[in-house]
Structure formats: structure tokens, C-alpha cells
Amino acid sequence: MKRKPPRGTLVRYEARIVEVLGEARGQRIMIRSIHADGSERLTAVKLNSLRALDDQLF
């Protein structure tokens, strides 16, 4: 991704589909993800680590 995605956008981060919450410090974006144990986590990740979703989610 070259531009910061708007809040609420679904993107791919590693093996998970996550929701963008907003901008963090520098080139980082705050994301919300649900992990295998069911816990919700908020994380700041680098913009370069996010990938746009394909046409198919699953």
C-alpha cells in the first residue's frame, strides 16, 4: 500500500484480515485483529506490512 487506508478499511496483515483504526506515529497504522484464541488486539504496524484484500476474503 502506498497511501494510508481510511479508518474502517479491511486489509490483510500477515495471515489475518484486520480492520484499520487510524494513523499511529510515523509510517505506522493502528489495526484491530482477532486472534485464534478469540482475543481482540490493537497493534501498530508499518504501512508497508499491509496488503490490499483480493476479490475473495476466504
Contact map, one row per residue, 1 for C-alpha under 8 A:
1111000000000000000000000000000000000000000000110111000000
1111000000000000000000000000000000000000000000110000000000
1111100000000000000000000000000000000000000000000000000000
1111110000000000000000100000100000000000000000100000000000
0011111010000000000100000000000000000000000000000000000000
0001111110000000000101000000000000000000000000000000000000
0000111110000000001111000000000000000000000000000000000000
0000011111000000001110000000000000000000000000000000000000
0000111111100000001100000000000000000000000000000000000000
0000000111110000111100000000000000000000000000000001100000
0000000011111000111100000000000000000000000000000111100000
0000000001111111110000000000000000000000000000000111100000
0000000000111111110000000000000000000000000000001110000000
0000000000011111000000000000000000000000000000001100000000
0000000000011111100000000000000000000000000000000000000000
0000000000011111110000000000000010000000000000000000000000
0000000001111011111000000000000010000000000000000000000000
0000000001111001111100000000001111000000000000000000000000
0000001111100000111110000000001110000000000000000000000000
0000111111100000011111000000111100000000000000000000000000
0000001100000000001111100000111100000000000000000000000000
0000011000000000000111110000111000000000000000000000000000
0001000000000000000011111001110000000000000000000000000000
0000000000000000000001111111110000000000000100000000000000
0000000000000000000000111111100000000000000000000000000000
0000000000000000000000011111000000000000000000000000000000
0000000000000000000000011111100000000000000001100000000000
0000000000000000000000111111110000000000000111100000000000
0001000000000000000111111011111000000000000111100000000000
0000000000000000000111110001111100000000011110000000000000
0000000000000000011111000000111110000000011110000000000000
0000000000000000011110000000011111000001111000000000000000
0000000000000001111000000000001111100001110000000000000000
0000000000000000010000000000000111110111100000000000000000
0000000000000000000000000000000011111111100000000000000000
0000000000000000000000000000000001111110000000000000000000
0000000000000000000000000000000000111110000000000000000000
0000000000000000000000000000000001111111000000000000000000
0000000000000000000000000000000001111111100000000000000000
0000000000000000000000000000000111100111110000000000000000
0000000000000000000000000000000111100011111000000000000000
0000000000000000000000000000011110000001111100000000000000
0000000000000000000000000000011100000000111110000000000000
0000000000000000000000010001111000000000011111000000000000
0000000000000000000000000001111000000000001111101000000000
0000000000000000000000000011100000000000000111111100000000
1101000000000000000000000011100000000000000011111100000000
1100000000000000000000000000000000000000000001111110000000
0000000000001100000000000000000000000000000011111110000000
1000000000111100000000000000000000000000000001111111000000
1000000000111000000000000000000000000000000000011111100000
1000000001110000000000000000000000000000000000000111110000
0000000001110000000000000000000000000000000000000011111110
0000000000000000000000000000000000000000000000000001111110
0000000000000000000000000000000000000000000000000000111110
0000000000000000000000000000000000000000000000000000111111
0000000000000000000000000000000000000000000000000000111111
0000000000000000000000000000000000000000000000000000000111
